[in-house]
């Protein structure tokens, strides 16, 4: 049972005037009232200050609430949460026409004794740090992976890549969702694993830099580890640094998240 947990989140506005990211942690409770896992939800809003902030808040709130409505299979509950988040955005735009065009990414991950399961839309990454190796688990629904394939072939130049790599191919906008990524089965967790959920502001750091931070924080708790990521992004001093949210879960000796 995931009775003990080491998890924490940190945020920075970066160079943006406001914070349009939202995130939440919540325990997964079985019908007997026992804590059996952890749900983490991260969203990166878009559509301007008010609309982006509202979209991400709605998505996190409604995804979390819907997930906890039943005790069925985890992946099914994650899917219901995603649908509820998208529907909440549609309802909000119908109620307030000034918010038309708002949207958000959504990444929801659940950790139980069965392992790690997730659902995501957009470009907010889910990483697993295991045995000193960094692995992105979910798909990137921006143009970034497509441009990486085209760049070596000379079909796009560096300037075009820089301008376009954050353009989304899918997001929650209240309409039909064009791309969704889901885990196919629960991924068993091991002692020493670290799970990282983030918004795309983390891409100011290279994969090598992210790996270095993971390696250097093996003995730190989740709160201090998340702070190290925020410090590194601030030190990178990117002139157009986006909002950044980092949510960290560390796995202990029993395969459970520990404090």
Backbone as CSV, one residue per row, in Angstrom:
resi,resn,N_x,N_y,N_z,CA_x,CA_y,CA_z,C_x,C_y,C_z
1,UNK,0.844,-1.198,0.000,0.000,0.000,0.000,0.882,1.251,0.000
2,UNK,0.451,2.252,-0.745,1.206,3.505,-0.789,0.824,4.361,0.416
3,UNK,1.228,3.886,1.588,0.829,4.572,2.814,1.699,5.783,3.106
4,UNK,2.946,5.738,2.659,3.855,6.854,2.892,4.225,7.464,1.559
5,UNK,4.337,8.777,1.540,4.533,9.450,0.266,5.574,10.552,0.397
6,UNK,6.394,10.686,-0.653,7.300,11.834,-0.747,6.994,12.512,-2.071
7,UNK,6.256,13.584,-2.014,5.869,14.279,-3.235,5.786,15.767,-2.960
8,UNK,6.049,16.556,-3.974,6.014,18.016,-3.820,5.960,18.676,-5.183
9,UNK,5.445,19.898,-5.205,5.402,20.671,-6.432,5.925,22.078,-6.212
10,UNK,6.452,22.672,-7.279,6.935,24.052,-7.243,6.566,24.720,-8.568
11,UNK,6.388,26.032,-8.530,6.054,26.795,-9.727,6.894,28.060,-9.823
12,UNK,7.036,28.558,-11.057,7.620,29.867,-11.308,6.891,30.490,-12.499
13,UNK,6.685,31.806,-12.455,6.058,32.494,-13.590,7.003,32.620,-14.762
14,UNK,8.313,32.457,-14.514,9.266,32.711,-15.577,9.255,34.178,-15.947
15,UNK,9.243,34.467,-17.241,9.207,35.851,-17.718,7.792,36.297,-18.083
16,UNK,6.810,35.478,-17.755,5.425,35.819,-18.061,4.826,36.690,-16.953
17,UNK,3.845,37.522,-17.270,3.268,38.415,-16.261,2.387,37.705,-15.247
18,UNK,1.953,36.472,-15.561,1.054,35.766,-14.655,1.308,34.266,-14.760
19,UNK,0.774,33.526,-13.797,0.926,32.074,-13.770,-0.338,31.428,-14.341
20,UNK,-0.200,30.727,-15.455,-1.336,30.076,-16.092,-1.296,28.559,-15.930
21,UNK,-0.335,28.043,-15.164,-0.272,26.617,-14.849,-1.072,26.334,-13.582
22,UNK,-1.574,25.111,-13.468,-2.203,24.634,-12.245,-1.779,23.190,-12.008
23,UNK,-1.783,22.775,-10.743,-1.474,21.379,-10.442,-2.106,20.987,-9.121
24,UNK,-2.216,19.677,-8.899,-2.784,19.191,-7.644,-2.325,17.764,-7.378
25,UNK,-2.163,17.449,-6.086,-1.937,16.094,-5.616,-3.170,15.668,-4.816
26,UNK,-3.555,14.403,-4.912,-4.624,13.891,-4.050,-4.448,12.393,-3.848
27,UNK,-4.786,11.943,-2.642,-4.685,10.523,-2.340,-5.791,9.747,-3.046
28,UNK,-5.476,8.539,-3.460,-6.468,7.623,-4.009,-6.927,6.730,-2.850
29,UNK,-8.229,6.739,-2.583,-8.791,6.029,-1.438,-9.665,4.877,-1.919
30,UNK,-9.517,3.701,-1.303,-10.353,2.571,-1.680,-11.673,2.617,-0.919
31,UNK,-12.640,1.723,-1.254,-13.959,1.779,-0.590,-13.895,1.619,0.923
32,UNK,-12.817,0.987,1.432,-12.679,0.809,2.876,-12.078,2.035,3.555
33,UNK,-11.783,3.082,2.760,-11.229,4.291,3.326,-9.720,4.286,3.468
34,UNK,-9.048,3.316,2.845,-7.594,3.222,2.930,-6.953,3.961,1.762
35,UNK,-5.839,4.653,2.049,-5.083,5.319,0.986,-4.296,4.258,0.220
36,UNK,-4.535,4.159,-1.068,-3.884,3.123,-1.881,-3.028,3.711,-2.996
37,UNK,-2.925,5.018,-3.052,-2.124,5.591,-4.119,-2.193,7.101,-4.151
38,UNK,-1.657,7.640,-5.225,-1.541,9.092,-5.376,-1.906,9.494,-6.795
39,UNK,-2.747,10.516,-6.929,-3.091,11.117,-8.217,-2.405,12.467,-8.314
40,UNK,-1.745,12.721,-9.454,-1.099,14.010,-9.709,-1.642,14.545,-11.026
41,UNK,-2.089,15.789,-11.038,-2.633,16.405,-12.247,-1.930,17.738,-12.484
42,UNK,-1.471,17.948,-13.719,-0.772,19.171,-14.110,-1.405,19.713,-15.385
43,UNK,-1.621,21.020,-15.445,-2.218,21.641,-16.632,-1.531,22.963,-16.935
44,UNK,-1.387,23.254,-18.209,-0.742,24.473,-18.700,-1.752,25.219,-19.558
45,UNK,-2.310,26.306,-19.012,-3.374,27.016,-19.690,-2.907,27.890,-20.830
46,UNK,-3.830,28.189,-21.732,-3.522,29.060,-22.872,-4.758,29.898,-23.188
47,UNK,-4.512,31.002,-23.868,-5.614,31.870,-24.251,-5.547,33.237,-23.608
48,UNK,-4.365,33.565,-23.058,-4.228,34.853,-22.388,-4.352,34.709,-20.889
49,UNK,-4.026,35.763,-20.165,-3.935,35.726,-18.709,-5.148,35.099,-18.045
50,UNK,-6.303,35.752,-18.135,-7.486,35.263,-17.432,-7.943,33.923,-17.967
51,UNK,-8.002,33.780,-19.288,-8.506,32.549,-19.895,-7.594,31.367,-19.619
52,UNK,-6.277,31.556,-19.745,-5.352,30.460,-19.515,-5.369,29.982,-18.087
53,UNK,-5.367,30.918,-17.162,-5.407,30.567,-15.743,-6.701,29.825,-15.408
54,UNK,-7.813,30.319,-15.920,-9.103,29.693,-15.648,-9.177,28.298,-16.271
55,UNK,-8.676,28.153,-17.488,-8.733,26.856,-18.162,-7.960,25.794,-17.395
56,UNK,-6.745,26.127,-16.959,-5.945,25.136,-16.242,-6.567,24.804,-14.887
57,UNK,-7.106,25.811,-14.194,-7.761,25.563,-12.908,-8.959,24.635,-13.073
58,UNK,-9.784,24.911,-14.078,-10.955,24.073,-14.324,-10.549,22.646,-14.655
59,UNK,-9.546,22.507,-15.499,-9.124,21.171,-15.925,-8.637,20.344,-14.740
60,UNK,-7.788,20.934,-13.905,-7.254,20.202,-12.754,-8.374,19.859,-11.776
61,UNK,-9.208,20.827,-11.469,-10.294,20.622,-10.506,-11.252,19.532,-10.967
62,UNK,-11.702,19.602,-12.208,-12.723,18.675,-12.684,-12.160,17.302,-13.011
63,UNK,-10.927,17.243,-13.485,-10.289,15.942,-13.697,-10.150,15.213,-12.367
64,UNK,-9.661,15.922,-11.357,-9.471,15.321,-10.039,-10.793,14.858,-9.441
65,UNK,-11.804,15.720,-9.505,-13.105,15.385,-8.919,-13.729,14.178,-9.595
66,UNK,-13.673,14.140,-10.917,-14.283,13.024,-11.648,-13.528,11.719,-11.383
67,UNK,-12.221,11.783,-11.309,-11.422,10.587,-11.021,-11.871,9.949,-9.708
68,UNK,-12.157,10.767,-8.720,-12.486,10.256,-7.389,-13.966,9.897,-7.226
69,UNK,-14.743,9.963,-8.321,-16.162,9.651,-8.224,-16.437,8.154,-8.111
70,UNK,-15.537,7.311,-8.577,-15.787,5.876,-8.493,-14.507,5.137,-8.118
71,UNK,-14.602,3.824,-8.015,-13.477,2.994,-7.592,-13.161,1.922,-8.632
72,UNK,-13.421,2.221,-9.893,-13.161,1.263,-10.956,-11.694,1.210,-11.348
73,UNK,-11.432,0.718,-12.548,-10.065,0.620,-13.046,-9.455,2.016,-13.176
74,UNK,-8.189,2.111,-12.817,-7.516,3.415,-12.777,-7.516,4.092,-14.143
75,UNK,-7.180,3.368,-15.194,-7.097,3.994,-16.514,-8.457,4.509,-16.965
76,UNK,-9.507,3.765,-16.653,-10.861,4.225,-16.983,-11.184,5.511,-16.232
77,UNK,-10.796,5.579,-14.963,-11.048,6.773,-14.159,-10.255,7.966,-14.683
78,UNK,-9.029,7.728,-15.142,-8.245,8.811,-15.735,-8.910,9.336,-17.002
79,UNK,-9.439,8.419,-17.800,-10.131,8.831,-19.020,-11.373,9.651,-18.730
80,UNK,-12.111,9.245,-17.707,-13.288,10.014,-17.309,-12.882,11.401,-16.816
81,UNK,-11.775,11.451,-16.093,-11.292,12.739,-15.618,-10.945,13.669,-16.760
82,UNK,-10.300,13.131,-17.791,-9.945,13.915,-18.967,-11.193,14.456,-19.660
83,UNK,-12.187,13.601,-19.836,-13.435,14.020,-20.480,-14.139,15.108,-19.678
84,UNK,-14.153,14.943,-18.356,-14.801,15.947,-17.501,-14.074,17.283,-17.570
85,UNK,-12.753,17.237,-17.628,-11.977,18.480,-17.730,-12.317,19.221,-19.013
86,UNK,-12.386,18.496,-20.117,-12.699,19.123,-21.401,-14.121,19.692,-21.401
87,UNK,-15.054,18.934,-20.813,-16.447,19.395,-20.757,-16.576,20.653,-19.906
88,UNK,-15.771,20.764,-18.858,-15.845,21.947,-17.991,-15.393,23.199,-18.735
89,UNK,-14.448,23.050,-19.631,-13.992,24.190,-20.430,-15.082,24.619,-21.410
90,UNK,-15.746,23.632,-22.031,-16.849,23.945,-22.942,-17.957,24.693,-22.203
91,UNK,-18.287,24.230,-21.000,-19.355,24.873,-20.222,-18.975,26.291,-19.813
92,UNK,-17.706,26.484,-19.462,-17.256,27.810,-19.041,-17.305,28.803,-20.205
93,UNK,-16.911,28.378,-21.393,-16.954,29.272,-22.554,-18.388,29.603,-22.939
94,UNK,-19.282,28.632,-22.785,-20.691,28.891,-23.080,-21.266,29.903,-22.096
95,UNK,-20.810,29.831,-20.857,-21.296,30.742,-19.813,-20.686,32.132,-19.946
96,UNK,-19.439,32.208,-20.407,-18.728,33.489,-20.503,-18.072,33.577,-21.874
97,UNK,-18.695,34.273,-22.792,-18.208,34.355,-24.163,-16.844,35.029,-24.257
98,UNK,-16.477,35.813,-23.253,-15.173,36.485,-23.260,-14.029,35.486,-23.162
99,UNK,-14.324,34.273,-22.718,-13.291,33.240,-22.567,-13.205,32.328,-23.786
100,UNK,-13.959,32.617,-24.833,-13.917,31.791,-26.033,-12.500,31.708,-26.567
101,UNK,-12.046,30.499,-26.875,-10.693,30.288,-27.381,-9.715,29.828,-26.321
102,UNK,-10.162,29.736,-25.071,-9.236,29.278,-24.036,-9.021,27.770,-24.147
103,UNK,-7.954,27.307,-23.540,-7.657,25.880,-23.558,-6.522,25.559,-22.608
104,UNK,-6.159,24.303,-22.555,-5.097,23.883,-21.652,-4.575,22.511,-22.037
105,UNK,-3.335,22.250,-21.691,-2.841,20.884,-21.722,-3.350,20.197,-20.461
106,UNK,-3.264,18.876,-20.433,-3.601,18.148,-19.214,-2.749,16.881,-19.146
107,UNK,-2.147,16.671,-17.996,-1.386,15.458,-17.706,-1.835,14.956,-16.347
108,UNK,-2.378,13.739,-16.304,-2.821,13.140,-15.051,-2.157,11.783,-14.905
109,UNK,-1.518,11.561,-13.770,-0.821,10.307,-13.511,-1.246,9.752,-12.160
110,UNK,-1.502,8.450,-12.120,-1.899,7.781,-10.885,-0.864,6.721,-10.550
111,UNK,-0.465,6.688,-9.295,0.498,5.711,-8.795,-0.147,4.877,-7.706
112,UNK,-0.233,3.563,-7.914,-0.787,2.631,-6.943,0.154,1.434,-6.854
113,UNK,-0.230,0.414,-6.061,0.579,-0.793,-5.987,0.731,-1.451,-7.359
114,UNK,-0.263,-1.259,-8.233,-0.189,-1.841,-9.575,0.868,-1.160,-10.433
115,UNK,1.182,0.088,-10.110,2.186,0.816,-10.870,1.715,2.197,-11.272
116,UNK,2.363,2.738,-12.294,2.106,4.086,-12.798,1.241,4.013,-14.046
117,UNK,0.151,4.800,-14.053,-0.728,4.908,-15.220,-1.002,6.384,-15.468
118,UNK,-1.238,6.729,-16.728,-1.418,8.150,-17.042,-2.307,8.355,-18.257
119,UNK,-2.767,9.602,-18.397,-3.435,10.081,-19.594,-2.962,11.509,-19.812
120,UNK,-2.765,11.915,-21.073,-2.311,13.285,-21.327,-2.760,13.775,-22.690
121,UNK,-2.936,15.084,-22.759,-3.199,15.796,-24.013,-2.331,17.048,-23.986
122,UNK,-1.562,17.273,-25.043,-0.706,18.450,-25.101,0.765,18.088,-24.960
123,UNK,1.541,19.052,-24.484,2.991,18.859,-24.463,3.598,18.861,-23.064
124,UNK,2.769,18.727,-22.026,3.313,18.659,-20.670,3.947,17.281,-20.460
125,UNK,5.260,17.222,-20.173,5.951,15.942,-20.165,5.838,15.173,-18.852
126,UNK,5.847,13.847,-18.989,5.916,12.917,-17.870,7.216,12.140,-18.014
127,UNK,8.105,12.286,-17.028,9.405,11.626,-17.066,9.512,10.570,-15.970
128,UNK,10.283,9.532,-16.268,10.693,8.557,-15.265,12.211,8.570,-15.190
129,UNK,12.723,8.827,-13.988,14.162,8.717,-13.738,14.402,7.398,-13.021
130,UNK,15.121,6.498,-13.680,15.348,5.154,-13.136,16.748,4.688,-13.514
131,UNK,17.483,4.191,-12.533,18.828,3.646,-12.785,19.687,4.638,-13.561
132,UNK,19.615,5.910,-13.163,20.410,6.990,-13.755,20.096,7.198,-15.237
133,UNK,18.878,6.917,-15.613,18.444,7.123,-17.005,17.113,7.865,-17.011
134,UNK,17.016,8.897,-17.858,15.802,9.698,-17.992,15.004,9.218,-19.200
135,UNK,13.714,8.964,-18.983,12.863,8.485,-20.062,11.549,9.252,-20.050
136,UNK,11.216,9.875,-21.173,9.894,10.510,-21.281,8.874,9.424,-21.599
137,UNK,7.804,9.372,-20.833,6.832,8.300,-20.972,5.667,8.648,-21.885
138,UNK,5.239,9.906,-21.900,4.061,10.263,-22.687,4.445,10.952,-23.990
139,UNK,3.500,10.988,-24.912,3.741,11.602,-26.211,3.735,13.127,-26.105
140,UNK,4.493,13.758,-26.984,4.545,15.217,-27.078,3.628,15.639,-28.221
141,UNK,2.533,16.325,-27.891,1.562,16.742,-28.894,1.797,18.164,-29.391
142,UNK,3.064,18.602,-29.360,3.435,19.862,-29.996,4.096,19.536,-31.334
143,UNK,4.584,20.580,-32.018,5.329,20.347,-33.254,6.773,19.924,-32.995
144,UNK,7.191,19.968,-31.730,8.590,19.711,-31.379,9.115,18.383,-31.940
145,UNK,8.444,17.246,-31.730,9.004,15.984,-32.247,9.035,15.913,-33.768
146,UNK,8.078,16.549,-34.421,8.058,16.552,-35.889,9.223,17.368,-36.429
147,UNK,9.463,18.531,-35.826,10.561,19.380,-36.275,11.914,18.729,-36.018
148,UNK,12.023,17.970,-34.941,13.281,17.267,-34.680,13.581,16.251,-35.769
149,UNK,12.541,15.638,-36.311,12.735,14.678,-37.399,13.119,15.370,-38.700
150,UNK,12.542,16.552,-38.934,12.779,17.253,-40.188,14.110,18.002,-40.215
151,UNK,14.555,18.476,-39.049,15.758,19.305,-39.003,16.992,18.622,-39.575
152,UNK,17.300,17.350,-39.242,18.497,16.715,-39.813,18.433,16.563,-41.328
153,UNK,17.218,16.569,-41.870,17.056,16.431,-43.311,17.126,17.772,-44.036
154,UNK,17.306,18.849,-43.265,17.421,20.175,-43.860,16.106,20.769,-44.304
155,UNK,14.978,20.189,-43.864,13.682,20.684,-44.304,13.196,21.868,-43.481
156,UNK,13.781,22.086,-42.308,13.483,23.274,-41.512,14.790,23.790,-40.945
157,UNK,14.872,25.102,-40.711,16.095,25.651,-40.132,15.906,25.901,-38.644
158,UNK,16.973,26.277,-37.984,16.947,26.451,-36.530,15.974,27.543,-36.112
159,UNK,15.893,28.618,-36.883,15.002,29.721,-36.526,13.542,29.280,-36.577
160,UNK,13.201,28.520,-37.612,11.825,28.037,-37.732,11.497,27.069,-36.604
161,UNK,12.453,26.237,-36.246,12.257,25.306,-35.137,12.008,26.058,-33.847
162,UNK,12.790,27.079,-33.577,12.642,27.856,-32.346,11.279,28.531,-32.278
163,UNK,10.781,29.001,-33.436,9.492,29.693,-33.460,8.327,28.721,-33.278
164,UNK,8.470,27.510,-33.780,7.322,26.624,-33.936,7.265,25.449,-32.977
165,UNK,8.357,25.159,-32.251,8.367,23.892,-31.521,7.417,23.837,-30.330
166,UNK,6.848,24.972,-29.924,5.880,24.942,-28.830,4.439,25.025,-29.321
167,UNK,4.229,25.023,-30.649,2.877,25.060,-31.202,2.206,23.709,-30.932
168,UNK,1.012,23.751,-30.340,0.334,22.521,-29.954,-0.457,21.917,-31.106
169,UNK,-0.406,20.594,-31.188,-1.249,19.852,-32.120,-2.521,19.355,-31.451
170,UNK,-2.572,19.411,-30.118,-3.755,18.962,-29.377,-3.777,19.643,-28.022
171,UNK,-4.978,19.952,-27.561,-5.179,20.541,-26.233,-6.645,20.366,-25.878
172,UNK,-6.971,20.628,-24.611,-8.367,20.642,-24.206,-8.925,22.029,-24.486
173,UNK,-9.874,22.100,-25.401,-10.449,23.382,-25.799,-11.966,23.391,-25.696
174,UNK,-12.541,22.329,-25.145,-13.984,22.216,-25.069,-14.594,21.537,-26.268
175,UNK,-13.780,21.269,-27.287,-14.240,20.589,-28.491,-13.643,19.180,-28.543
176,UNK,-13.837,18.498,-29.635,-13.308,17.137,-29.762,-11.785,17.148,-29.593
177,UNK,-11.273,16.198,-28.832,-9.834,16.114,-28.572,-9.174,15.332,-29.708
178,UNK,-8.211,15.954,-30.378,-7.640,15.341,-31.580,-6.586,14.287,-31.286
179,UNK,-5.849,14.435,-30.196,-4.804,13.482,-29.834,-4.846,13.241,-28.333
180,UNK,-4.769,11.985,-27.939,-4.707,11.623,-26.526,-3.656,10.539,-26.346
181,UNK,-2.873,10.649,-25.298,-1.897,9.613,-24.976,-2.318,8.936,-23.672
182,UNK,-2.292,7.599,-23.648,-2.659,6.842,-22.457,-1.661,5.716,-22.253
183,UNK,-1.399,5.397,-21.001,-0.596,4.211,-20.723,-1.391,2.981,-21.152
184,UNK,-0.700,2.003,-21.688,-1.381,0.783,-22.133,-1.604,-0.184,-20.988
185,UNK,-0.727,-0.146,-20.013,-0.872,-0.947,-18.813,-0.082,-0.277,-17.694
186,UNK,-0.338,-0.693,-16.479,0.371,-0.092,-15.356,1.857,-0.435,-15.434
187,UNK,2.706,0.566,-15.262,4.156,0.380,-15.250,4.607,0.186,-13.805
188,UNK,5.129,-0.989,-13.509,5.568,-1.278,-12.150,6.641,-0.291,-11.713
189,UNK,6.545,0.160,-10.480,7.506,1.103,-9.933,8.546,0.368,-9.102
190,UNK,9.772,0.921,-9.092,10.886,0.288,-8.402,11.478,1.235,-7.364
191,UNK,12.135,0.681,-6.359,12.834,1.532,-5.391,13.830,2.443,-6.094
192,UNK,13.825,3.715,-5.725,14.734,4.683,-6.328,14.180,5.408,-7.527
193,UNK,13.009,4.988,-8.032,12.393,5.697,-9.158,11.984,7.108,-8.738
194,UNK,12.062,8.023,-9.687,11.511,9.365,-9.492,10.621,9.687,-10.679
195,UNK,9.395,10.119,-10.399,8.451,10.506,-11.446,8.366,12.022,-11.453
196,UNK,8.473,12.610,-12.643,8.453,14.063,-12.808,7.329,14.431,-13.763
197,UNK,6.399,15.244,-13.316,5.390,15.837,-14.172,5.711,17.319,-14.278
198,UNK,5.637,17.873,-15.485,6.029,19.271,-15.670,5.211,19.898,-16.786
199,UNK,5.236,21.220,-16.834,4.731,21.928,-17.998,5.903,22.212,-18.929
200,UNK,5.608,22.700,-20.134,6.660,22.754,-21.144,7.728,23.797,-20.867
201,UNK,7.556,24.606,-19.822,8.624,25.519,-19.423,9.900,24.800,-19.041
202,UNK,9.806,23.507,-18.752,10.989,22.724,-18.396,11.935,22.564,-19.578
203,UNK,11.436,22.808,-20.795,12.273,22.608,-21.978,13.340,23.680,-22.141
204,UNK,13.394,24.640,-21.234,14.552,25.526,-21.182,15.794,24.757,-20.767
205,UNK,15.582,23.594,-20.142,16.679,22.694,-19.769,16.776,21.570,-20.792
206,UNK,17.982,21.185,-21.134,18.180,20.035,-22.006,17.906,18.758,-21.224
207,UNK,17.728,17.657,-21.947,17.566,16.369,-21.270,18.793,16.051,-20.421
208,UNK,19.961,16.459,-20.896,21.188,16.223,-20.125,21.162,16.995,-18.815
209,UNK,20.681,18.244,-18.861,20.599,19.056,-17.653,19.577,18.481,-16.681
210,UNK,18.449,18.012,-17.203,17.441,17.390,-16.347,18.020,16.141,-15.680
211,UNK,18.748,15.347,-16.447,19.373,14.142,-15.902,20.375,14.485,-14.812
212,UNK,21.144,15.538,-15.033,22.133,15.954,-14.026,21.452,16.335,-12.712
213,UNK,20.321,17.045,-12.819,19.592,17.428,-11.613,19.065,16.181,-10.903
214,UNK,18.510,15.258,-11.669,17.995,14.023,-11.072,19.104,13.267,-10.351
215,UNK,20.252,13.154,-10.995,21.369,12.422,-10.398,21.876,13.111,-9.141
216,UNK,21.838,14.441,-9.140,22.378,15.198,-8.016,21.431,15.359,-6.852
217,UNK,20.182,14.870,-7.005,19.195,15.042,-5.941,18.710,13.701,-5.392
218,UNK,19.497,12.651,-5.605,19.085,11.303,-5.184,18.831,11.224,-3.686
219,UNK,19.572,11.979,-2.895,19.426,11.919,-1.438,18.515,13.015,-0.894
220,UNK,17.975,13.864,-1.769,17.102,14.952,-1.325,15.646,14.513,-1.326
221,UNK,14.821,15.187,-0.525,13.404,14.889,-0.576,12.777,15.545,-1.803
222,UNK,11.504,15.250,-2.029,10.839,15.745,-3.236,10.758,17.264,-3.258
223,UNK,10.522,17.879,-2.114,10.415,19.340,-2.056,11.719,20.008,-2.473
224,UNK,12.828,19.536,-1.930,14.123,20.131,-2.279,14.495,19.826,-3.724
225,UNK,14.101,18.656,-4.208,14.374,18.304,-5.600,13.619,19.223,-6.548
226,UNK,12.342,19.457,-6.269,11.551,20.366,-7.106,12.147,21.763,-7.101
227,UNK,12.620,22.202,-5.933,13.244,23.524,-5.825,14.510,23.606,-6.675
228,UNK,15.274,22.525,-6.748,16.489,22.495,-7.570,16.149,22.708,-9.043
229,UNK,15.055,22.108,-9.490,14.638,22.293,-10.882,14.281,23.755,-11.150
230,UNK,13.510,24.359,-10.254,13.125,25.760,-10.441,14.357,26.657,-10.430
231,UNK,15.292,26.383,-9.520,16.525,27.179,-9.465,17.310,27.066,-10.770
232,UNK,17.395,25.854,-11.317,18.152,25.646,-12.550,17.516,26.388,-13.722
233,UNK,16.198,26.408,-13.776,15.499,27.114,-14.846,15.710,28.620,-14.707
234,UNK,15.663,29.115,-13.495,15.927,30.544,-13.282,17.368,30.886,-13.645
235,UNK,18.296,30.013,-13.297,19.700,30.260,-13.615,19.949,30.238,-15.124
236,UNK,19.142,29.471,-15.848,19.287,29.432,-17.310,18.963,30.789,-17.924
237,UNK,18.115,31.578,-17.237,17.834,32.958,-17.603,17.385,33.093,-19.052
238,UNK,16.459,32.233,-19.448,15.927,32.308,-20.803,15.093,33.577,-20.947
239,UNK,15.338,34.403,-21.970,14.645,35.704,-22.067,13.140,35.583,-22.271
240,UNK,12.664,34.431,-22.757,11.230,34.235,-22.963,10.727,33.050,-22.133
241,UNK,11.310,32.862,-20.953,10.945,31.720,-20.130,9.446,31.674,-19.854
242,UNK,8.848,30.528,-20.187,7.427,30.300,-19.964,7.193,29.981,-18.487
243,UNK,5.908,29.998,-18.090,5.546,29.461,-16.784,6.119,28.056,-16.648
244,UNK,6.461,27.674,-15.424,6.970,26.327,-15.209,6.352,25.754,-13.942
245,UNK,5.887,24.535,-14.040,5.415,23.761,-12.900,6.173,22.445,-12.876
246,UNK,6.679,22.066,-11.718,7.376,20.797,-11.518,6.685,20.049,-10.385
247,UNK,6.245,18.828,-10.630,5.677,17.970,-9.592,6.534,16.710,-9.514
248,UNK,7.037,16.415,-8.326,7.981,15.325,-8.114,7.369,14.267,-7.194
249,UNK,7.523,12.999,-7.557,7.168,11.887,-6.669,8.363,10.950,-6.601
250,UNK,8.835,10.663,-5.401,9.961,9.758,-5.212,9.466,8.437,-4.605
251,UNK,10.036,7.351,-5.116,9.600,6.008,-4.729,10.604,5.397,-3.773
252,UNK,10.096,4.792,-2.694,10.959,4.283,-1.642,11.293,2.814,-1.766
253,UNK,11.893,2.281,-0.708,12.482,0.953,-0.723,11.466,-0.151,-0.956
254,UNK,10.206,0.082,-0.596,9.181,-0.961,-0.767,8.469,-0.877,-2.090
255,UNK,8.896,0.094,-2.948,8.175,0.338,-4.181,7.048,1.334,-3.984
256,UNK,6.886,1.817,-2.752,5.863,2.820,-2.440,6.526,4.180,-2.331
257,UNK,5.739,5.227,-2.536,6.250,6.582,-2.352,6.428,6.822,-0.871
258,UNK,7.595,7.307,-0.477,7.894,7.418,0.950,8.252,8.840,1.333
259,UNK,8.101,9.127,2.613,8.498,10.426,3.130,9.862,10.336,3.763
